[in-house]
Amino acid sequence: MADQVTELTERNRAVWEAGEWDEVAELVRDVGPRLLDRVGIDDGMDVLDVGTGSGGSAAIPAAHRGARVVGSDFTSHHFEHARRRAAEAGVEVEWVEADAESLPFDDASFDRVLSTFGHMFAPRHALAGAELARVCRPGGIVATATWSQEGWAGEMFKTVGAYMPPPPDFAQPPSLWGDEEHVREMLEPHGLEIEFDRETVFYTEASVEALMGFWEEKFGPMVTAKAALGERWTELRGKLVNLFEAYNVADDGSARVEAVYLVAVGRKRG
């Protein structure tokens, strides 16, 4: 089991180090500030952003609002961009390489524990959920944004996953974090009272083909799939183009693809 976990961790690390995540992150840059508005960030609060990537969604905006922020990610590959972004914003953030399933922080270390499309990719959901709650102080908030199962992102991951080697039995699909009941099962036993909402982001480009070109060049899971599949990539690419078209709400030949995500805000009792 330990060997399987290590192997999967390394495989996942390679996926998220592929492509150009910092550029992809620009597409969801508004998600973090929306989440911060919901939970409230006061000057001097201790904030943790789990799965921070290059920090632009939640960590850096939280620091800009006066919080003491730690941004953690299970690969430090993104931290060069994160440090640049923080410097450009004129804020300080501590960047820590850390697995969401085993966070290297003491119990009750943070007033706000956030994750925007980060912790959901840890394969053992119960461990990740327990860790989010453990490091949150009594009276604090755990708040997450996760892709909905029924939207474009959920369908995209399902479509790509069908062409890739299956994960080990212990690994749960990320899309489960887009289901309210699953989130309750992962977080409520740890003393969190949870409220939910749904929000939307839009991916825009001159055309669906141009949008597909961006994703296959920049987004780690697609970059990895393209490299692994060889000639079969053409088949998968066609399905992904169809998926973009299915969720495209533009009617002028351009692309404006709608992606729905689940917001969960859990207040920790105590």
Contacts in CASP RR format, 6 or more apart in sequence:
PFRMAT RR
TARGET T0000
AUTHOR 0000-0000-0000
METHOD contacts of the structure
MODEL  1
MADQVTELTERNRAVWEAGEWDEVAELVRDVGPRLLDRVGIDDGMDVLDV
GTGSGGSAAIPAAHRGARVVGSDFTSHHFEHARRRAAEAGVEVEWVEADA
ESLPFDDASFDRVLSTFGHMFAPRHALAGAELARVCRPGGIVATATWSQE
GWAGEMFKTVGAYMPPPPDFAQPPSLWGDEEHVREMLEPHGLEIEFDRET
VFYTEASVEALMGFWEEKFGPMVTAKAALGERWTELRGKLVNLFEAYNVA
DDGSARVEAVYLVAVGRKRG
1 170 0 8 1.000
4 168 0 8 1.000
4 170 0 8 1.000
5 123 0 8 1.000
5 124 0 8 1.000
5 170 0 8 1.000
8 123 0 8 1.000
8 167 0 8 1.000
8 168 0 8 1.000
8 171 0 8 1.000
9 74 0 8 1.000
9 99 0 8 1.000
12 74 0 8 1.000
12 121 0 8 1.000
12 123 0 8 1.000
13 74 0 8 1.000
13 75 0 8 1.000
13 77 0 8 1.000
14 224 0 8 1.000
15 220 0 8 1.000
15 221 0 8 1.000
15 224 0 8 1.000
16 74 0 8 1.000
16 75 0 8 1.000
16 77 0 8 1.000
16 121 0 8 1.000
16 220 0 8 1.000
17 75 0 8 1.000
17 77 0 8 1.000
17 220 0 8 1.000
18 220 0 8 1.000
18 223 0 8 1.000
18 224 0 8 1.000
18 227 0 8 1.000
19 217 0 8 1.000
19 218 0 8 1.000
19 219 0 8 1.000
19 220 0 8 1.000
19 223 0 8 1.000
20 217 0 8 1.000
20 218 0 8 1.000
21 53 0 8 1.000
21 54 0 8 1.000
21 78 0 8 1.000
21 81 0 8 1.000
21 218 0 8 1.000
21 220 0 8 1.000
22 54 0 8 1.000
22 78 0 8 1.000
22 81 0 8 1.000
22 85 0 8 1.000
23 218 0 8 1.000
24 215 0 8 1.000
24 218 0 8 1.000
24 219 0 8 1.000
24 220 0 8 1.000
25 53 0 8 1.000
25 54 0 8 1.000
25 55 0 8 1.000
25 56 0 8 1.000
25 57 0 8 1.000
27 201 0 8 1.000
27 203 0 8 1.000
28 57 0 8 1.000
28 116 0 8 1.000
28 117 0 8 1.000
28 201 0 8 1.000
29 56 0 8 1.000
29 57 0 8 1.000
30 201 0 8 1.000
31 57 0 8 1.000
31 58 0 8 1.000
31 116 0 8 1.000
31 117 0 8 1.000
31 145 0 8 1.000
31 199 0 8 1.000
31 201 0 8 1.000
31 261 0 8 1.000
32 57 0 8 1.000
32 58 0 8 1.000
32 61 0 8 1.000
32 114 0 8 1.000
32 116 0 8 1.000
32 145 0 8 1.000
33 57 0 8 1.000
33 61 0 8 1.000
34 199 0 8 1.000
34 263 0 8 1.000
35 58 0 8 1.000
35 114 0 8 1.000
35 116 0 8 1.000
35 143 0 8 1.000
35 145 0 8 1.000
35 263 0 8 1.000
36 58 0 8 1.000
36 61 0 8 1.000
36 62 0 8 1.000
36 65 0 8 1.000
36 114 0 8 1.000
38 143 0 8 1.000
38 263 0 8 1.000
38 265 0 8 1.000
39 112 0 8 1.000
39 114 0 8 1.000
39 141 0 8 1.000
39 143 0 8 1.000
39 265 0 8 1.000
40 112 0 8 1.000
41 47 0 8 1.000
41 62 0 8 1.000
41 65 0 8 1.000
41 66 0 8 1.000
41 67 0 8 1.000
41 112 0 8 1.000
42 66 0 8 1.000
42 67 0 8 1.000
43 65 0 8 1.000
43 66 0 8 1.000
43 67 0 8 1.000
44 66 0 8 1.000
44 67 0 8 1.000
44 68 0 8 1.000
45 66 0 8 1.000
45 67 0 8 1.000
45 68 0 8 1.000
45 111 0 8 1.000
45 112 0 8 1.000
46 67 0 8 1.000
46 68 0 8 1.000
46 70 0 8 1.000
46 109 0 8 1.000
46 110 0 8 1.000
46 111 0 8 1.000
46 112 0 8 1.000
46 137 0 8 1.000
47 59 0 8 1.000
47 62 0 8 1.000
47 63 0 8 1.000
47 67 0 8 1.000
47 68 0 8 1.000
47 69 0 8 1.000
47 70 0 8 1.000
47 110 0 8 1.000
47 111 0 8 1.000
47 112 0 8 1.000
47 113 0 8 1.000
47 114 0 8 1.000
48 69 0 8 1.000
48 70 0 8 1.000
48 71 0 8 1.000
48 72 0 8 1.000
48 103 0 8 1.000
48 105 0 8 1.000
48 109 0 8 1.000
48 110 0 8 1.000
48 112 0 8 1.000
48 113 0 8 1.000
48 114 0 8 1.000
48 135 0 8 1.000
49 55 0 8 1.000
49 57 0 8 1.000
49 58 0 8 1.000
49 59 0 8 1.000
49 62 0 8 1.000
49 69 0 8 1.000
49 70 0 8 1.000
49 71 0 8 1.000
49 72 0 8 1.000
49 114 0 8 1.000
49 115 0 8 1.000
49 116 0 8 1.000
50 71 0 8 1.000
50 72 0 8 1.000
50 98 0 8 1.000
50 100 0 8 1.000
50 103 0 8 1.000
50 113 0 8 1.000
50 114 0 8 1.000
50 115 0 8 1.000
50 118 0 8 1.000
50 119 0 8 1.000
50 132 0 8 1.000
51 71 0 8 1.000
51 72 0 8 1.000
51 73 0 8 1.000
51 74 0 8 1.000
51 100 0 8 1.000
51 115 0 8 1.000
51 118 0 8 1.000
51 119 0 8 1.000
52 58 0 8 1.000
52 59 0 8 1.000
52 71 0 8 1.000
52 72 0 8 1.000
52 73 0 8 1.000
52 78 0 8 1.000
52 82 0 8 1.000
52 95 0 8 1.000
53 73 0 8 1.000
53 78 0 8 1.000
53 82 0 8 1.000
53 118 0 8 1.000
54 78 0 8 1.000
54 79 0 8 1.000
54 81 0 8 1.000
54 82 0 8 1.000
54 85 0 8 1.000
55 71 0 8 1.000
55 78 0 8 1.000
55 82 0 8 1.000
55 85 0 8 1.000
55 86 0 8 1.000
55 93 0 8 1.000
56 82 0 8 1.000
56 85 0 8 1.000
57 116 0 8 1.000
58 114 0 8 1.000
58 115 0 8 1.000
58 116 0 8 1.000
59 69 0 8 1.000
59 70 0 8 1.000
59 71 0 8 1.000
59 82 0 8 1.000
59 86 0 8 1.000
59 93 0 8 1.000
60 69 0 8 1.000
60 82 0 8 1.000
60 85 0 8 1.000
60 86 0 8 1.000
60 89 0 8 1.000
60 91 0 8 1.000
60 93 0 8 1.000
62 69 0 8 1.000
62 112 0 8 1.000
62 114 0 8 1.000
63 69 0 8 1.000
63 86 0 8 1.000
63 89 0 8 1.000
63 91 0 8 1.000
63 92 0 8 1.000
63 93 0 8 1.000
64 89 0 8 1.000
64 90 0 8 1.000
64 91 0 8 1.000
67 112 0 8 1.000
69 91 0 8 1.000
69 93 0 8 1.000
69 94 0 8 1.000
70 93 0 8 1.000
70 94 0 8 1.000
70 95 0 8 1.000
70 96 0 8 1.000
70 105 0 8 1.000
70 110 0 8 1.000
71 82 0 8 1.000
71 93 0 8 1.000
71 94 0 8 1.000
71 95 0 8 1.000
71 96 0 8 1.000
72 95 0 8 1.000
72 96 0 8 1.000
72 97 0 8 1.000
72 98 0 8 1.000
72 100 0 8 1.000
72 103 0 8 1.000
73 79 0 8 1.000
73 95 0 8 1.000
73 97 0 8 1.000
73 98 0 8 1.000
74 97 0 8 1.000
74 98 0 8 1.000
74 99 0 8 1.000
74 100 0 8 1.000
74 122 0 8 1.000
75 97 0 8 1.000
76 95 0 8 1.000
76 97 0 8 1.000
79 95 0 8 1.000
79 97 0 8 1.000
82 93 0 8 1.000
82 95 0 8 1.000
83 95 0 8 1.000
86 92 0 8 1.000
86 93 0 8 1.000
96 104 0 8 1.000
98 104 0 8 1.000
98 105 0 8 1.000
99 122 0 8 1.000
100 115 0 8 1.000
100 118 0 8 1.000
100 119 0 8 1.000
100 122 0 8 1.000
100 128 0 8 1.000
100 131 0 8 1.000
100 132 0 8 1.000
101 122 0 8 1.000
101 123 0 8 1.000
101 124 0 8 1.000
101 127 0 8 1.000
101 128 0 8 1.000
101 131 0 8 1.000
102 127 0 8 1.000
102 131 0 8 1.000
103 131 0 8 1.000
103 134 0 8 1.000
103 135 0 8 1.000
105 135 0 8 1.000
106 135 0 8 1.000
107 134 0 8 1.000
107 135 0 8 1.000
108 134 0 8 1.000
108 135 0 8 1.000
108 136 0 8 1.000
108 137 0 8 1.000
108 138 0 8 1.000
109 135 0 8 1.000
109 137 0 8 1.000
110 135 0 8 1.000
110 136 0 8 1.000
110 137 0 8 1.000
110 140 0 8 1.000
111 136 0 8 1.000
111 137 0 8 1.000
111 140 0 8 1.000
111 141 0 8 1.000
112 136 0 8 1.000
112 140 0 8 1.000
112 141 0 8 1.000
112 143 0 8 1.000
113 132 0 8 1.000
113 133 0 8 1.000
113 135 0 8 1.000
113 136 0 8 1.000
113 141 0 8 1.000
113 142 0 8 1.000
113 143 0 8 1.000
114 142 0 8 1.000
114 143 0 8 1.000
114 144 0 8 1.000
115 132 0 8 1.000
115 143 0 8 1.000
115 144 0 8 1.000
115 145 0 8 1.000
116 144 0 8 1.000
116 145 0 8 1.000
117 145 0 8 1.000
117 146 0 8 1.000
117 147 0 8 1.000
117 261 0 8 1.000
119 128 0 8 1.000
119 129 0 8 1.000
119 132 0 8 1.000
119 144 0 8 1.000
119 177 0 8 1.000
120 144 0 8 1.000
120 146 0 8 1.000
120 147 0 8 1.000
120 174 0 8 1.000
120 177 0 8 1.000
120 178 0 8 1.000
121 174 0 8 1.000
122 128 0 8 1.000
123 167 0 8 1.000
123 168 0 8 1.000
123 170 0 8 1.000
123 171 0 8 1.000
123 172 0 8 1.000
124 170 0 8 1.000
124 171 0 8 1.000
124 172 0 8 1.000
125 172 0 8 1.000
125 176 0 8 1.000
125 177 0 8 1.000
125 182 0 8 1.000
125 186 0 8 1.000
126 186 0 8 1.000
128 186 0 8 1.000
129 186 0 8 1.000
129 187 0 8 1.000
129 190 0 8 1.000
130 186 0 8 1.000
130 190 0 8 1.000
132 142 0 8 1.000
132 144 0 8 1.000
132 187 0 8 1.000
133 142 0 8 1.000
133 187 0 8 1.000
133 190 0 8 1.000
133 191 0 8 1.000
133 192 0 8 1.000
133 268 0 8 1.000
134 190 0 8 1.000
136 142 0 8 1.000
136 192 0 8 1.000
136 268 0 8 1.000
137 268 0 8 1.000
138 268 0 8 1.000
138 269 0 8 1.000
138 270 0 8 1.000
139 267 0 8 1.000
139 268 0 8 1.000
139 269 0 8 1.000
139 270 0 8 1.000
140 267 0 8 1.000
140 268 0 8 1.000
141 265 0 8 1.000
141 266 0 8 1.000
141 267 0 8 1.000
141 268 0 8 1.000
142 187 0 8 1.000
142 192 0 8 1.000
142 264 0 8 1.000
142 265 0 8 1.000
142 266 0 8 1.000
142 268 0 8 1.000
143 263 0 8 1.000
143 264 0 8 1.000
143 265 0 8 1.000
143 266 0 8 1.000
144 177 0 8 1.000
144 183 0 8 1.000
144 263 0 8 1.000
144 264 0 8 1.000
145 199 0 8 1.000
145 261 0 8 1.000
145 262 0 8 1.000
145 263 0 8 1.000
146 174 0 8 1.000
146 177 0 8 1.000
146 178 0 8 1.000
146 183 0 8 1.000
146 261 0 8 1.000
146 262 0 8 1.000
146 264 0 8 1.000
147 153 0 8 1.000
147 154 0 8 1.000
147 157 0 8 1.000
147 174 0 8 1.000
147 175 0 8 1.000
147 177 0 8 1.000
147 178 0 8 1.000
147 259 0 8 1.000
147 260 0 8 1.000
147 261 0 8 1.000
147 262 0 8 1.000
148 154 0 8 1.000
148 178 0 8 1.000
148 198 0 8 1.000
148 260 0 8 1.000
148 261 0 8 1.000
148 262 0 8 1.000
149 175 0 8 1.000
149 176 0 8 1.000
149 178 0 8 1.000
149 179 0 8 1.000
150 260 0 8 1.000
151 247 0 8 1.000
151 259 0 8 1.000
151 260 0 8 1.000
152 243 0 8 1.000
152 244 0 8 1.000
152 246 0 8 1.000
152 247 0 8 1.000
152 257 0 8 1.000
152 258 0 8 1.000
152 259 0 8 1.000
152 260 0 8 1.000
153 259 0 8 1.000
153 260 0 8 1.000
153 261 0 8 1.000
154 175 0 8 1.000
155 243 0 8 1.000
155 247 0 8 1.000
156 240 0 8 1.000
156 243 0 8 1.000
157 173 0 8 1.000
157 174 0 8 1.000
157 175 0 8 1.000
157 221 0 8 1.000
158 175 0 8 1.000
159 236 0 8 1.000
159 239 0 8 1.000
159 240 0 8 1.000
159 243 0 8 1.000
160 221 0 8 1.000
160 222 0 8 1.000
160 225 0 8 1.000
160 236 0 8 1.000
160 240 0 8 1.000
161 225 0 8 1.000
163 225 0 8 1.000
163 229 0 8 1.000
163 232 0 8 1.000
163 236 0 8 1.000
164 225 0 8 1.000
164 228 0 8 1.000
167 173 0 8 1.000
176 182 0 8 1.000
177 183 0 8 1.000
177 186 0 8 1.000
177 262 0 8 1.000
178 261 0 8 1.000
178 262 0 8 1.000
179 262 0 8 1.000
180 196 0 8 1.000
180 262 0 8 1.000
180 264 0 8 1.000
183 194 0 8 1.000
183 196 0 8 1.000
183 262 0 8 1.000
183 264 0 8 1.000
184 194 0 8 1.000
187 194 0 8 1.000
187 264 0 8 1.000
187 266 0 8 1.000
188 194 0 8 1.000
190 268 0 8 1.000
191 268 0 8 1.000
191 269 0 8 1.000
192 266 0 8 1.000
192 267 0 8 1.000
192 268 0 8 1.000
192 269 0 8 1.000
193 266 0 8 1.000
193 267 0 8 1.000
193 269 0 8 1.000
194 264 0 8 1.000
194 265 0 8 1.000
194 266 0 8 1.000
195 264 0 8 1.000
195 265 0 8 1.000
195 266 0 8 1.000
196 262 0 8 1.000
196 263 0 8 1.000
196 264 0 8 1.000
196 265 0 8 1.000
197 262 0 8 1.000
197 263 0 8 1.000
197 265 0 8 1.000
198 260 0 8 1.000
198 261 0 8 1.000
198 262 0 8 1.000
198 263 0 8 1.000
199 260 0 8 1.000
199 261 0 8 1.000
199 263 0 8 1.000
200 258 0 8 1.000
200 259 0 8 1.000
200 260 0 8 1.000
200 261 0 8 1.000
201 259 0 8 1.000
201 261 0 8 1.000
202 249 0 8 1.000
202 256 0 8 1.000
202 257 0 8 1.000
202 258 0 8 1.000
202 259 0 8 1.000
203 211 0 8 1.000
203 255 0 8 1.000
203 256 0 8 1.000
203 257 0 8 1.000
203 259 0 8 1.000
204 211 0 8 1.000
204 250 0 8 1.000
204 254 0 8 1.000
204 255 0 8 1.000
204 256 0 8 1.000
204 257 0 8 1.000
205 211 0 8 1.000
205 214 0 8 1.000
205 254 0 8 1.000
205 255 0 8 1.000
206 254 0 8 1.000
206 255 0 8 1.000
207 253 0 8 1.000
207 254 0 8 1.000
207 255 0 8 1.000
208 241 0 8 1.000
208 244 0 8 1.000
208 245 0 8 1.000
208 248 0 8 1.000
208 255 0 8 1.000
208 257 0 8 1.000
209 241 0 8 1.000
210 255 0 8 1.000
211 244 0 8 1.000
211 255 0 8 1.000
211 257 0 8 1.000
212 237 0 8 1.000
212 240 0 8 1.000
212 241 0 8 1.000
212 244 0 8 1.000
215 222 0 8 1.000
215 240 0 8 1.000
216 222 0 8 1.000
216 223 0 8 1.000
216 226 0 8 1.000
216 237 0 8 1.000
216 240 0 8 1.000
217 223 0 8 1.000
222 240 0 8 1.000
225 233 0 8 1.000
225 236 0 8 1.000
226 233 0 8 1.000
226 237 0 8 1.000
229 236 0 8 1.000
244 255 0 8 1.000
244 257 0 8 1.000
247 257 0 8 1.000
247 258 0 8 1.000
247 259 0 8 1.000
248 255 0 8 1.000
248 256 0 8 1.000
248 257 0 8 1.000
248 258 0 8 1.000
249 256 0 8 1.000
249 257 0 8 1.000
249 258 0 8 1.000
250 256 0 8 1.000
END
